[in-house]
Each structure stands twice: as structure tokens, then as C-alpha cells.
Amino acid sequence: MEMVLIHTYHEMLNDYSGACSVDRILEDPDFRSEYLSRVRARVGEKSEFEVLHGLNNLRKRAKLPRRSNRQPQRP
């Protein structure tokens, strides 16, 4: 599931032009809901705790892309 969490975070980072962050996902109900929906679409029903705990652990281990490393938007 780790790769799904990373990929989904990277997608949201690109979709929101870097305005998304782990903190925003953890704190903002709209970002959190979207992140959970995207992850669950790939891995099935996982608890909110399991998904967000995994995301937070990835941040602590520096395994997530930085906002400055996001891919430029295509025209």
C-alpha cells in the first residue's frame, strides 16, 4: 500500500499545483476526503486511520515528493 499512498500524494500535489501538503490532507476535511477516496479506489476499503497513519509515516521517513519536485502542468 505504501506505493499507492506515495503515488496518490504525488497526484494531488500535481493536481493542486503544489498547494497540497501532508498537513493539509491531515487537517482539511476536503483534502482528507479526496485523498482517502483516491487511495480506497486503488486498494479497497482501508480504515481512515490506516491510510493517514501510513501517509504520516511516509512523511517522517522522507519518502514523499516535495512540493518543489512536483511535475509541471501540461498545457
C-alpha positions as CSV (number, residue, x, y, z in Angstrom):
1,M,0.0,0.0,0.0
2,E,3.0,2.3,0.5
3,M,3.4,2.9,-3.2
4,V,-0.3,3.7,-3.6
5,L,0.0,6.3,-0.8
6,I,3.0,7.9,-2.4
7,H,1.5,7.9,-5.9
8,T,-1.8,9.3,-4.7
9,Y,0.0,12.1,-2.8
10,H,2.1,12.9,-5.9
11,E,-1.1,13.1,-8.0
12,M,-2.7,15.5,-5.5
13,L,0.4,17.6,-5.4
14,N,0.3,18.0,-9.1
15,D,-3.5,18.5,-9.3
16,Y,-3.4,21.3,-6.8
17,S,-0.2,23.0,-8.2
18,G,1.7,22.3,-5.0
19,A,-0.9,23.8,-2.7
20,C,-1.5,20.4,-1.2
21,S,0.7,19.0,1.6
22,V,0.5,16.2,4.1
23,D,-0.6,18.7,6.8
24,R,-3.4,20.0,4.6
25,I,-4.5,16.4,3.9
26,L,-4.5,15.6,7.6
27,E,-6.2,18.8,8.7
28,D,-8.5,19.8,5.9
29,P,-11.7,17.7,5.6
30,D,-12.0,18.3,1.9
31,F,-8.4,17.3,1.1
32,R,-8.6,14.4,3.5
33,S,-11.8,13.0,2.0
34,E,-10.4,13.3,-1.5
35,Y,-7.1,11.6,-0.5
36,L,-9.0,8.8,1.2
37,S,-11.3,8.3,-1.8
38,R,-8.4,8.1,-4.2
39,V,-6.5,5.6,-2.1
40,R,-9.5,3.4,-1.5
41,A,-10.3,3.3,-5.2
42,R,-6.9,1.6,-5.7
43,V,-6.6,-0.6,-2.6
44,G,-10.2,-1.1,-1.4
45,E,-11.7,-0.3,1.9
46,K,-8.9,0.7,4.4
47,S,-9.6,2.5,7.6
48,E,-9.0,6.2,7.7
49,F,-6.5,5.7,10.5
50,E,-4.5,3.1,8.5
51,V,-4.3,5.4,5.4
52,L,-3.5,8.6,7.2
53,H,-1.1,6.9,9.6
54,G,0.7,5.4,6.7
55,L,0.9,8.8,5.0
56,N,2.3,10.5,8.1
57,N,4.9,7.8,8.5
58,L,6.0,8.2,4.9
59,R,6.5,11.9,5.6
60,K,8.5,11.2,8.7
61,R,10.7,8.8,6.7
62,A,11.1,11.5,3.9
63,K,9.7,9.1,1.3
64,L,7.2,11.7,-0.2
65,P,8.0,14.1,-3.0
66,R,8.4,17.7,-2.0
67,R,6.2,20.4,-3.4
68,S,9.2,21.8,-5.2
69,N,9.6,18.4,-7.0
70,R,6.1,18.3,-8.5
71,Q,5.8,17.8,-12.2
72,P,4.9,20.9,-14.3
73,Q,1.4,21.1,-15.6
74,R,1.0,20.3,-19.3
75,P,-0.7,23.0,-21.4
